[in-house]
Structure formats: C-alpha cells, structure tokens
C-alpha cells in the first residue's frame, strides 16, 4: 500500500500543548484563556493567581503536571514572577516559560531571560502576539519584541554594555521587589510577610537600596519608590 494511502483516514487527534496561566488578575487570566482555547494546537490546562498556587498545581497529579508552557505575570503577590521563573526552571526544567508583564521590557526582559524564561511580552502588545510568542517558544525559539531583539543584538555586536537609562537597572531582582512594595506603601514587616523573608533581610535590602540609589535616608527612599511605582503604572 502506498505511504499516502496508509496515512489516509487516520483519526488520531493531534495533542494540544498545555498552557498554565499565572496572573493575579482574574479578568486578565480569563481573557488570555479564551484566546488560547480558541486555538486548535493549544489549551489552558490550569489558571492560578500566584506562585504558591502554581507550584502546588504542578506538583499535584492533575492536568497541570503535564504543562508544556507557563505564562507568568511579572507582578505577582508573594513570590514575584522573576522568582517563580527561577523556581520553575530549577524544579521543572521541562516547562517552558513566557513572562507577560505591564512593566517596561528594557528593564525587565533581560532579567526574565537570565532567570530562565524563554520569552517576554508586554501586556500592551496585540493579543495575537501572545499566540505567536507561545508557538515560538514551544518550537524551541526565544521570543522578545523586535525592539528588544535589536537592543540585545546591538549590545553583542558592540561587545559592550550600554549605560543604564534608569538607576534601578543596577538593582538585583529581590531589591526591585522590595522597592516596588515600598512604593506601594508597605512597611518593612508587611514587605517581609509579602515576600516570605525575615524583617532583617528586608532591612538589609532597604539599606542596599539607599546605597545603590544614592539616597540619604528612609524618607528619600520612600519618595523615590513611590515616584518609580507611579512612573511604571
């Protein structure tokens, strides 16, 4: 029997890629889920609101343990998106990760990639680009915007690091988390609870922030953090 005839009439369904959505905004989750579930080659296997729920869902014996790609929001309550990316990369290296964020890609995209994500897309992008990004990553490619790709390639070609536009570019991932929460009005003890760190650790981060940002005291730190958070909104 010819090869073409042998495959003719095969009814074996093509396996859909399983997508886990991690975002603390239910409306955003639902919107992305509806977009994905309309596709023939992918489906949402699980939706959760924070990192703890994501890790618990993956660890359980359900659809989430077959996740092919996780869509992770950068700004999650508790464990941040960047920290979740690092945890997923360590515990579940078979799961690909796309970070979806409202934050400026020039500051966060490379951080996300260094943490282990395979792509970064801003929420302001057209919805069809989310599907394009997912397919790129599942096919083994890295996905960033054309603007970000040019920036990274130019840096490689020049063999140098550009002078960061923002002073926060010098900060570590955990320091950025602390700065964001200070800007949102949280006290040290509240930040410690939110990030699941000790008060002493948060105080150390605050001291580092003042030194790296050239701020004299806590009042200047709070003012800077509030202005920075407002500029990111």
Order of alpha helices (4+ residues) and beta strands (2+ residues): alpha-beta-alpha-beta-alpha-beta-alpha-beta-alpha-beta-alpha-alpha-alpha-alpha-alpha-alpha
